[in-house]
């Protein structure tokens, strides 16, 4: 059975730890930073690939992803060009529909 883009978004935009959706809170990814001991400047930032909500990072103190990769910080993700996607309103189905309709493909080559 083939799912629509809207159904895929509902299924995929969830926290790996609590299974909370985007509607229930802000989603982001864990990141680990490596700083140079000599200069103190950031050498690299390594993101995890699992979505996690802010509550999992702040209240539950989750610091490992599903593949046991450690991270130290949390970076919120931005879904869409409009500010209305940062705070989900009561009309969740319509917002998902708008996200699907306004999706843009970026050609990197």
N, C-alpha and C positions, 0 to 999 in steps of 0.2 A: 504494500500500500504506500503510495507516494504522499508525503505531507506537503502542505502549502508552505510558502516562505513565512507566513505569519505563524503557523504552528511550529515551525522549526525555531523561530526566534523565541517563542514562549518556552520551548523545551531546552534550548541551549543557554539562554541568559539567566543562569542560576548559580548560586554559590556552591562550590564543590563540598564545603563542609556542612552547611546548614540546609542546603537545597532551597534557600530563600530566593525568590525571583527578583528581577529588577524593580518590579512594582513595590516590593517590600523594603527596599533600601538601595543605597548606592553600591554598585559593583566596581571592582578594580582588580588589580593583579599585585602579587607580592614581588618585590624587587630586592636584590642584594647589591650593595655598593662596595667597590674596592677603591680605597684611597691610597695615594702615594705616601709612605711614611715620611719621606724627606720634605715634600712640599705641602702635603695635606690636600692636594687637588684630587678630584675624582678621576680615577684611571678608567673605570668602566662601570656600567650599570647592567646587571643581568636580570631580566624579568622572568617570572614563571609563566607558564601557559594556562594555569587554572584560574578561573574567575572566583573571586571571593568578595563577600560584602564587608562593609566597614565594621560591623558588629563582630564578625569572626576575628578580625585583626585586633580591635581595641578591647572588647570585653572578654572574648574567649582565648585571647593570646595565642592564636594559631600562627606558627612560624615555619611550617613545613608544608609543601604542596603534596599532591598525590604520589609523586615519584620520590618523595623524601628529600627534595632539594630545599635547603634552608634559605630564608630571606629575612631581611631586617626591617624593611619599610613596605608601605602600602601605597600604591598609585591608583587613584580613581580613574575610571575610563569614561570617555565622553561619547555618547551615542547620538549622532546627528548634528546638523548645523544650527538648529533652533535651540534656544535656551529652555524651551518647554520639555525637552527630553531629559534634562538633568533632574527635574522633580516630576515624578509620575503622578498624574492626576487621576480622578475617578474614572475617566473615559479611557481606560487602558487599551481596549480593543481598537479604538479609533487611532490612538497614538501608534500602536504597532502597525496598523494599516498605512499610516502616513510615513512611518520609517521605511516600509517596504516600497512604497511608491516613490520616495525621494532618494532611494539608494543610488549611489554613483559608483561606477567602475573606474578605477584609476589604472591607466596603462603605464607600466614602469619601464617599458622598453622603447 
